[in-house]
């Protein structure tokens, strides 16, 4: 039976993603999908674009260069990890635990999710990105999620910026009415 479980685990498709997470300010958490590997990681250009977006929605960052953390999935196959499932459901559970424990997800009023992996693994790994985009209620009563294209995509394809603004801008009205 144990061998069958391991074989089933090995046949599952494992998503690979890297999330950069930073607490922009006391009320806002940012989770951005970045390339899983390579040189194009969270650069000063990403930080500048993010700062501009935060200012535009009236949630400015506490400083121009905020400390950030990486969450990389899958976790690796060392020791006990090789026997744990690393499917999409496990990835979503791990991301939620990480954001809750490291960044106080429950106390954040606004959670900006940039990119497909950020949206899927914070909200629902089984829903397509197109259904997740835009403003929606968060996990807690006072919380909102904003889902849009990844920062890399916005820098590579400037035409996506108008779509991103349509996704992001409704939070301004929401914040001013509360």
Steps between C-alpha positions, in 0.01 A plus 500: 500500500781741588662445159168573325462829688852604404438406136174695494683797654768483234245493218326819621589814310675739738461871438819703518481860609677774694311762697656821628318628806532835670306701752459831319356667809298411808182433298631363170673176409641437153551155352658500153580209275855504367682262268575170674868542429733717301628852514176695468413502867354781711705797379493872571283534188242264649517698825454831317196370307352363821560831683324688218201264518477532879510881480231497231262305724587716801681223690859625473785278611675591823828535311626481142692178565305259713641171624345204324495124536493220245273199515609233252293193412559208495679488832757240400544130544725475802429264788132485590409754231529237227209309657267801531259591227602811311187527288309825448284452808807451719661804337196715582504379861872574529462850351211580735697381804805697385303824449317458830806418708755732339286797395184499712266440206189527720570858607565638150214703351631481144690214339635574152557184297711546188505206259328167451689300763448770763125503433448127470707395800368770733133484398419170326735271304208353304359824355642651182679833516234668285239433773727627777595836346370823651377597845345242728437433865794352684512218750391726785205740528707819483733379226516547122704316240604678183615268222672610182780416260851435629752781536726335240210483253415866560860601429533281191155575355405862580162450329397291804527804727152623405354158586695502826361843587146370438577215741663720764317835498171384662685474833524881517122536528485209745763653728350849496151368584618296800 
